């Protein structure tokens, strides 16, 4: 086997062309950032959700860190031993985006990536994703250990709904 | 390709059909047929399919990439069911093709029975993914990360068979440390399911290959500083076999001093590897920064130390950062370094520096596209057999790779 001299350039990508390509990549990223950042900020409204639990749940408040662990299924039981059943709204919902940013401290896509990791490595499955606030209210009313969130526009004053608001500390 | 390869292609087509129907806007129909989304205890079915393309300059990398290669396909399908509040059963079938690897052969990626006694104590038995570093468990799940290729210094795709899953058992749990954050632990042990090593050297065969053993664990501390977690992983694996050498081969090796003068075939060999990695990751909103440093220490025990070096330590590390700019765009950069032998760092074959820039485009909740470029210095991670048998010291030192990949998942 005869050693070949190192080829420092090729017809496909000589060093100068590769340098230009690198700068082109950087330019694409910076342009994307400049265009996208204001849109991202514009899409993060202040509290647009209420956290709700089943009306039989003895807790009236919970630390934000507890909710993070509950929605990521790192804790699985309430203080009274009841199984925690988190439920999400669909990805595109404003309340989902607000809850994700303000409680989970990460964008919805990052949460989805977290669940992709858990699903496909065999460690867990994500909470159900429901389409509407009404479906979330119905779910939370059905399961004693359920916890979810709905748009703050939803009227939760009617006790017959079987849910109550959980204050986030 | 054979029957198994055909089955793998069929798996890829089935997953593709469902994933693409979701990706292209038919979520109501497809998901309703699979499971009731409002029932937390229903059977869950998930899958993904990926197709990539890679093109390199100067050297072939992972596939015949100089000419451009579509030999970069993955498909997985899993089913899981909560049997009780604490007990869950699941299985995933996976097939892939990457250059000479995989060949669409379907295999069980994982299957396990998972019982969680408490948040701080659970047990999985079966075939489970190995927790090594931050991303090993998810290294074949394209949708869970930004880059197409994770830093190959720490997560080499061609080591998948013996780094990804263990057949045996695992203890795991999350321990609350109150103001000090929380500690996640994983400890596992068992054996490996992988194709036994073979010899392509004329006059040399392998026999008496033992069942390999593997054990290890990972500790990951979620610190009180929001978004910061640090940890360490350790893994040990071992395997034993015998080299059967033809008399002509034995004599030739004895003549050059690589075998003892009184050598009589076969040559028993024990191969033990100890791997460890230190990990740190910081997340804040859309920002994610991670860094890992790892050493893999290989030991050969044989009566021919001149032929099989008794001790080799390699060094691997990287730093990576990504930031979600918009809902659909996430750029990522990383710099990864690999030294196959810490005692020999000179020469292009003794190192691999990899600077990568990646863009992830999330088209919708079930479909993504990635574009990635690598600027490589060194040849240590290259495979001579993909490069016409040319030695690593004779391959181009400076080279590059561009990858495009799309994944649909549900």
HADDOCK unambig.tbl for C-alpha pairs under 7 A between the chains (distance, minus, plus):
assign (segid A and resid 3 and name CA) (segid B and resid 394 and name CA) 4.86 0.50 0.50
assign (segid A and resid 4 and name CA) (segid B and resid 394 and name CA) 5.04 0.50 0.50
assign (segid A and resid 4 and name CA) (segid B and resid 395 and name CA) 7.00 0.50 0.50
assign (segid A and resid 5 and name CA) (segid B and resid 394 and name CA) 6.52 0.50 0.50
assign (segid A and resid 6 and name CA) (segid B and resid 394 and name CA) 6.61 0.50 0.50
assign (segid A and resid 6 and name CA) (segid B and resid 395 and name CA) 6.47 0.50 0.50
assign (segid A and resid 6 and name CA) (segid B and resid 396 and name CA) 4.84 0.50 0.50
assign (segid A and resid 6 and name CA) (segid B and resid 397 and name CA) 6.30 0.50 0.50
assign (segid A and resid 7 and name CA) (segid B and resid 396 and name CA) 5.36 0.50 0.50
assign (segid A and resid 8 and name CA) (segid B and resid 396 and name CA) 6.97 0.50 0.50
assign (segid A and resid 8 and name CA) (segid B and resid 398 and name CA) 6.23 0.50 0.50
assign (segid A and resid 10 and name CA) (segid B and resid 58 and name CA) 6.89 0.50 0.50
assign (segid A and resid 12 and name CA) (segid B and resid 57 and name CA) 6.61 0.50 0.50
assign (segid A and resid 13 and name CA) (segid B and resid 57 and name CA) 6.75 0.50 0.50
assign (segid A and resid 29 and name CA) (segid B and resid 331 and name CA) 6.67 0.50 0.50
assign (segid A and resid 33 and name CA) (segid B and resid 325 and name CA) 5.48 0.50 0.50
assign (segid A and resid 36 and name CA) (segid B and resid 325 and name CA) 5.94 0.50 0.50
assign (segid A and resid 36 and name CA) (segid B and resid 326 and name CA) 5.21 0.50 0.50
assign (segid A and resid 37 and name CA) (segid B and resid 325 and name CA) 5.96 0.50 0.50
assign (segid A and resid 37 and name CA) (segid B and resid 326 and name CA) 6.52 0.50 0.50
assign (segid A and resid 40 and name CA) (segid B and resid 326 and name CA) 5.75 0.50 0.50
assign (segid A and resid 74 and name CA) (segid B and resid 174 and name CA) 6.89 0.50 0.50
assign (segid A and resid 75 and name CA) (segid B and resid 119 and name CA) 5.84 0.50 0.50
assign (segid A and resid 76 and name CA) (segid B and resid 119 and name CA) 6.53 0.50 0.50
assign (segid A and resid 105 and name CA) (segid B and resid 284 and name CA) 6.93 0.50 0.50
assign (segid A and resid 105 and name CA) (segid B and resid 285 and name CA) 5.49 0.50 0.50
assign (segid A and resid 106 and name CA) (segid B and resid 284 and name CA) 6.80 0.50 0.50
assign (segid A and resid 106 and name CA) (segid B and resid 285 and name CA) 4.33 0.50 0.50
assign (segid A and resid 106 and name CA) (segid B and resid 286 and name CA) 6.10 0.50 0.50
assign (segid A and resid 107 and name CA) (segid B and resid 285 and name CA) 6.28 0.50 0.50
assign (segid A and resid 107 and name CA) (segid B and resid 286 and name CA) 6.21 0.50 0.50
assign (segid A and resid 113 and name CA) (segid B and resid 143 and name CA) 6.50 0.50 0.50
assign (segid A and resid 113 and name CA) (segid B and resid 144 and name CA) 4.48 0.50 0.50
assign (segid A and resid 113 and name CA) (segid B and resid 145 and name CA) 6.91 0.50 0.50
assign (segid A and resid 114 and name CA) (segid B and resid 144 and name CA) 6.66 0.50 0.50
assign (segid A and resid 116 and name CA) (segid B and resid 143 and name CA) 6.57 0.50 0.50
assign (segid A and resid 116 and name CA) (segid B and resid 144 and name CA) 5.40 0.50 0.50
assign (segid A and resid 117 and name CA) (segid B and resid 138 and name CA) 5.70 0.50 0.50
assign (segid A and resid 117 and name CA) (segid B and resid 144 and name CA) 5.44 0.50 0.50
assign (segid A and resid 120 and name CA) (segid B and resid 141 and name CA) 6.89 0.50 0.50
assign (segid A and resid 121 and name CA) (segid B and resid 129 and name CA) 6.19 0.50 0.50
assign (segid A and resid 121 and name CA) (segid B and resid 137 and name CA) 5.98 0.50 0.50
assign (segid A and resid 121 and name CA) (segid B and resid 138 and name CA) 6.13 0.50 0.50
assign (segid A and resid 122 and name CA) (segid B and resid 90 and name CA) 6.79 0.50 0.50
assign (segid A and resid 122 and name CA) (segid B and resid 110 and name CA) 6.83 0.50 0.50
assign (segid A and resid 127 and name CA) (segid B and resid 40 and name CA) 6.99 0.50 0.50
assign (segid A and resid 128 and name CA) (segid B and resid 37 and name CA) 5.70 0.50 0.50
assign (segid A and resid 128 and name CA) (segid B and resid 38 and name CA) 5.86 0.50 0.50
assign (segid A and resid 128 and name CA) (segid B and resid 40 and name CA) 6.10 0.50 0.50
assign (segid A and resid 129 and name CA) (segid B and resid 37 and name CA) 6.62 0.50 0.50
assign (segid A and resid 130 and name CA) (segid B and resid 38 and name CA) 6.68 0.50 0.50
